[in-house]
Amino acid sequence: MRDGTEAEAKFTFGPNRPGTVGSLDGDGFPALHGRRSEVINRGGEKIAPAEVESALLRHPAVAEAAAFAIPHPRLGDDVAAAVIPHSGAQTTPAELRQFLQRELASFKIPRHILFLDRLPKGATGKVQRRRLREALDVDHRATKPLPAVKKATLDLEAELLILWRRLLKSGTVTIDDDFFARGGDSLLAMEMLIEVERLIGQPVPETILFGAETIRQLAPKIAMQTGAQATPFFEFSAGGHRRPLYFFNGDILSGHEGMRRMVELFGADYPIISIDPHGLRGEPVPPSIEAMAADRLPHILERQTSGPFLLGGKCNGAMVAFEAARLLMAAGHRVDLVAMVDPPTVAARPASRAIIGLMKPIASPHLLRWMYEQMARLERYANAWRHERNVIVEGKFLPALWDAYSIAMAQYLPAPLDVPVTFYAAEHDGRAWRHLSSHVEVLQVPGGHSGCLTIGADLLVDHLRQRIDVHRSGERAVPAPCS
């Protein structure tokens, strides 16, 4: 028998527990994983439902969870789960799967997540997994799809790169890397094709990988099958009659996927164009926030040639949105709104701006980044204490990509701009932004920095929808006093 939690020894727990599967941990203590009949066999990989359930219960929005097997035409079984959220908590399947990437091996993450008011249980209190399989089948037939994503705007290279980095557990994967040379195997390749099918909405033959071991080779083959073309933008709810909100999503791990809950809540009549951060396709990251905005601006003007414009963004994307507004206004266009979702406000504070300005000519970019991160961390802790809540720790980033963004953010010293700003504060104090704009409204949203677009999405979207509707009617919003 091998030691360690990963090398599990299967055994039976006494005559009264036939077929029960368990393991010995590193200290030799037994742990129950469930009955052998409940173990999920996904392409030869054995998955204990209890392990998946335990990981789901570590998410702050999940009160109860049950994992179960569902049939899969290629793998035999696939993993599904049912969850009951805490009262008043909001989350989405995409947000839960992103959370589980830090908790479980990729093949153990449920491909289908069902939300219920209660779990079906027998007289002994045991979850009836057969009824969950039936409920999932009914739910899939009845569930309405998310607002449509135009296939013509699907950035295959960017989406494949996000997927490969997650599956291969490496932030250094590029579009020219061989999937198998970087550690992929046949099971991971099968999982990758399943995710691609979900992404494009149609089956993909296994033979598509022959002679297409890199993203640069694979993306055109998928494009030939789907008609998709590469672009750094996702256009949600293209049929809406309102002006679009250009949202720099800032998510260097999940890209457009992090927008799903927000898009769902806005509905089909509110067009949103999600703009991915640089680097998701392996392209160089511009050295400054200003350069990032200048590079994305032509894509905005291709879609909308004149104002007024509605801009927004989260974290680093909020900073890029602010600079994009500056460029548009300098070109004579009107910008009605910049919605900033919880960017650090270090660069908006007079004291920290003075420190950065003094150190910028003499300090290395990496030292400047370290100083910036310490000031931003202190700001998060101070804001968490002020609102008497816990800080939700930000998820794991792709190290090389995050280094480039953190250096750019550390050197960013925005000049004042007379533009309406709505600041959605989760872990950063948006009141500091009043030093840069005389039209600032601050709204505190729940969920912390990593969950404000999921857990806090209802409050954020309801407020932002009101701001958009005010500007659509031709009125100028009157900012509320800074909270």
N, C-alpha and C positions, 0 to 999 in steps of 0.2 A: 504494500500500500504506500502511495506517495503522500508526503505531508503537504499542508497548505489548503487553503479554501478552494482553490481552483481545481485541485486534484481531488475530486469527491469520491468517497467510498460509499457504494450503495449497499444498503442492508435492510433487514426487516426488524421492526421493533416489537418483538415478542409475539406470542400466539394470538393476542387480541387485536393485533394491528397487521393483518396479512396484506401484503402488497404495498405497504407504506415505504416511500422512498425518502432517504435522508443522507446525511454526510457527516463526516467528522471535520471540525474546523482545525486551525493550526494548533490549538491547545488540547485537542483530543476530545472536545465536547460534542455530543450529537446534536444535529439540527434536523427538524422535519421539513420536508419540501412538498409533501402531499402524497396522494396515492399514485401507484404506478400507472393506473388507467387514465389518470389526468395529465400525465406528462405529455408535453407537446413535442412531436417529432417533426422538426422542420428541416427537410432535406438531409436527414441523418444527425442533425444537431438536436440534443435533448434539452428541453426548456421546462423548468419547474414553474408552474403558475405562481406559487408563493413568492418566488424571487421577483417576478414582474410586479406582483401586487405590492410587495414591500417597497419597491422603488417608486411606484406611483403614489403611495401614501406619504412619501417624503416631500411631495409637491404641496405647497401651502394651500392650494385651492381644493385638494382632494380629501374628502371625508372617508369614503369607502371605495374599494376597488376589487375587481375580480377578473382574473385572466383566464382565457379558455382557448381551445383549439377550434379552428374552422378549416374546412377543406381547401386545398390549393391544387390546381391541375398539374403543376410542375413539381412542387416540393412535398406533396402529401398533406402536411398540415401547415397552417400559418397561424400567427399569433394575433389574437384579438383581446380586447379588454373592455369592461364596463366600469364606469366610475360614477360616484355620487359626489357632486361638489358640496363644499361647505355652504351653509346658508349665506346668500349674498355674494358668494365668490364667483368670478367669471374666468373661464379659460377656454381653450379650443384644442381639438386634437393635434393640430400642428404645433401649438405651444407645448403641449405635454410631450410629444415626441421629441421636440428639441431639448426639453429638460432631461428626458431619459437617455439622450446621447451621452450625458455626463455620468449616468448611473449604471448603464447596462451595456453589454456587448451589442453591436449593431443588429445581429440576427435575432436578438431577444426582444427588440422593441416592437410593440403591437403595430400592425399595419392598419388596423381598424380599431377605433375607440368610440364606444357608445355611451351617451350620457343618459342616465336614468334617475328617477325619483327614489327608487329603492331597488335592492337586489332581490331576485326571486330565491327564496330559501324554503327548505323542507321543514318537517316537524322538529327535527333535531337542530335546526339553525344552520345547516350546511347549505352553501350556495349551490343552486341547481344550474350547472353550466350548460346543460342541454337547452334549457329555456333561454339562456342568454344567446346561444347560437341562433335559435329561432327568432328572438327579438332583433338581433342584428340583421337577419335576412329581411324581416319586415321593414326595419328602419331604412335599409338601403333602397328598398322599393319606393318608400314614401318620402325620403329626404329630398328637399329641393337643392339643386346645385348652387354653389357660390356664384356671384355675378360673373359673367363671362369674361375670360381673358382672350383678347384677340390673338389668334394663332400667328398672325403676321408679325406680332411684336414679341414673340417668344425668343428669348436670347438663349439658344441651345448651348453654346459654349459656356456661358456663365453658369447656367443651371447644372450642366454636367460637371463643371469644375467644383461647384459647391458639393455636389453629391459624391464625387470621387474623393475629395478631401475628407468628407465625413466617413465614408466607408473604409478608406485606407488609413484613417487616423493620422493624417499628415497635412499640415498647413503649407508645405512647400511643393505640393504637386502642381504641375503646370499643364497646359493644354498639349504639350508635346511629350509628356511622360507616358511610357507604356504601362497600362493598367496592371499587367501581370508581373512586370519587372519591378514595380513598386510594392509588391506584396499581395496583389490580388490573386484569388483562386476561383475555381469554378462556382463555388457557392456564393462568393461575393459578386461574381459576374451575374449570376442568376438574380441576386437581390438588386443589383444595379438595373437590370432590365425591367424588373417589376416596378421600380421607382420611375423609370423612364416612361413606362406604359401609363402610370398614374399621371405623369406630368403632361403627356401629349394627348391622353384620352383615347388611345387605340393600341391594339396589340403590336408588339415588336418581335419579329422572328429571332430565334437564338443565333441564326447564321449571320446576323448583321455584324457580329463582332469579328467575323473572319476578315482579316486584312484591315481591321479598323481598331487597333489596340490603343490608339491615342484619341484624345478628345478632338483634336484637329481633324483626324480621319473619320471619327464616328459622327460628329455633328452634321456634316453634309449628307451622309447616308440617311440619317434620321430626317433631315430637312427634305430630302427627295420624297420620303414616304409621307410627310405631313404637310409640306408646303411652307414650313416655318422658315423665317429668316432672322438673322442675328441683329440685335439692337440692344443698347443698354437700358431700354425703357420697357416697362410693362404697362399696358393701358387697360385698366379695369373699368367696367360699366361704360363702355364706349357709346352706348345709346343714350346716355343722359343728355338733357338739354341745357344743363348749367355749364358755366365755364369750368374747365378742369382744375383740380388742385394738383400742382406739381410737387410731389413729396419726395425729398431726398432721404431714403429710408435709413441710410447709415449703418445697416446691418451687414457687417463684413463676414458673418458666419452663415446666415440663412438668406440674405438678399430679400427678394420680393415675398418670400414665404412669411416673413414676419409681419406683413401687412394684411394677412388674411382676415383676422378678426375685425380690424378697422374697416376694411372694405365691406365685409358682411353686414356690419352695423349701419354703414352709410346707405346701403341699398343701391338699386340699379339706376336711380336718377341723379346720382352724384358721381360724375366721372373723376377718377383718381389716376394720375400717371405716376407710377412708382419709379424712381430713378435709383439705380444701383450705385453703390460706391465704387470707385476705381479699384482695380486689382482683382476682382472676382474671376476674371478670365485670364489672369496671369499677366495682364498688361501693366506697365509701370504706373506707380501712384505719383501724381504730381506733387512737387515738393511743398506746396502751400495750399491753404484753404482757398485763397484767391485764385490760384491756378486751377484748382478743381472746379470752381464755379465757372471760370472762363471756358473751360473745356466742355462743360455740359450745356452752356448757354445756347450754342447753335442748334442743339437737339430740341430745346424748348421753342425757339423761334421758328423751327421747321413746322411745328404743330400749331403754333399760335403766333401770327405775325405782328399783332398789336395788342396793347393792354385793354382793360386792366388785367393784371395777373394776380393769381392766388398761389402763394408758395408756402412750403412747410418742410419740416425735416426733423429727424430725431438725432440727438447726440452730435457727432461730427457732421451729420447731414443737416442739422439745424444751422450750424455755422456756415455751411456751403450755401444754404438757402438764403441766409442774410446777405452774403456777398453776391449771390445771383440777383437779389433785389437791387443792390447797389448798381450793378452793371446795367440792369434794365432801366433804372431811373436815369442813369447817366446818358443812356441812349434816347431819352425822351419818352419812355413808356411809363404808364401809371401802374403802381403795385398797391393793391388794396389791402393785402394781409400777408404777414409772415408768421406762420404758426410754428413755434419752436418747442419741441418736446424734449425737455430735460437735458439740454447741453450743459457742460460745466460753465460756470460764470466767472471763472478766475480772470479771464481777459476783460471782463466788464467792470471789475472793481478797481478804483483808482490806485489803491496801495499795491495790489498785485501787478497791475499794469506797469506801475513805475518800476517795480523790481524786475519784471521781465524785460522792460525797455532798457534798463541799465545793464542787465546781464547778457542780453542778446548779442551785442557786438563782441563780447569777450569769452562767453561760455560756449562749449561744444554743444551741438544739437542734443546729444544724449544727456548731458548734465542739465540742460534747460528742460528736457522732457522730465527728468527725475524731479526737479523742483516743481514743475507744473503739476505732476501727479500727486505730490505730497500736498500741495495747496488744494487740489480738487478733492482729495480724500478728507482733509480737514473740513472742507465745505459740506461734504455729504454727511459726515458725522454730526456737525453742528445742526444741519437741517433736520436730520433724523431725531435728534434730541428735542428740537423745538416743537416737533409735531408728535413726540412721544410714540414713536413706532420703531420697529426694527428695520435696519437696512437690508434689502435683499441683495445678496452678493451677485455681482455681474458674472455671467457665464464665461466659460473658457473661450478665448479668442484664438484666431490663427496668429501665432506669435510674429512671424515676419511681416504680415500685413498690418497687424496692430501697431508694430513698432513705427512703420511709416506714417500711420495716421496720428499716433500720439506725438511724434516729433512735429508734424505739421500743426497740430492743435496747440502745442506748447509755444510755437513762435507766432501764433495768430494774435494780432492786436487790432481789432476792428475799429474803424473810425465811426463816429456818430452818424446816424442816418435817420432822416425824418420819414419814417415808415411805420404804419400800425403793426404792432407786435403783440401776439398773444402767446404767453409763456406758460406751458404746462409743466409744472414743477413736481417732480417725484422725489429726487434726492438732492437737487440743486436749487438754490434760492434765486428764483427768477427776478426778485425785486432789484437785483444788482444791474439788470439790463436797462433800467431807467436812466442810467448814466449815458446810454448810447442812443436812446430813442425817447421822445417825449410822449409817445402814444403806446404805453405798455399796460397790458392787462395780465394779471397772474392768476392762474387757477391751480390749486393743489389737487393732484390726482393720486389714487392709490396704486399699489403694485410694485413700488420701487422702480429703479432705473430699468431693470430687465423685464418687468412685468407691466409697465404702464400702458403698453399697446395691446395687452391682453386682459389682465386683471382690471386695469383702470380704463379699458377701452369704452365702456358704456358712458361714463361721465365725460371723457374727453371728446368722443364723437358727438354726443348730444350738444355740448357747448360749441364745438367747432362748426357743426351744422348751422347753428344759430348765427354765428359770425358770417358764414358764407351767404346765408339767406339775406342778412342785412345788407351786405355789399351788393348782392344781386339786385336788390330793390333800388339801388342807387343812393342809399344812405351811407353816411360815414359812421362807423361804430364809435360809441363813446366809451373809452376804456373805464372799467371799474377801478376803484382805488386799489393799489397794490396791497395784497393780503400779507 
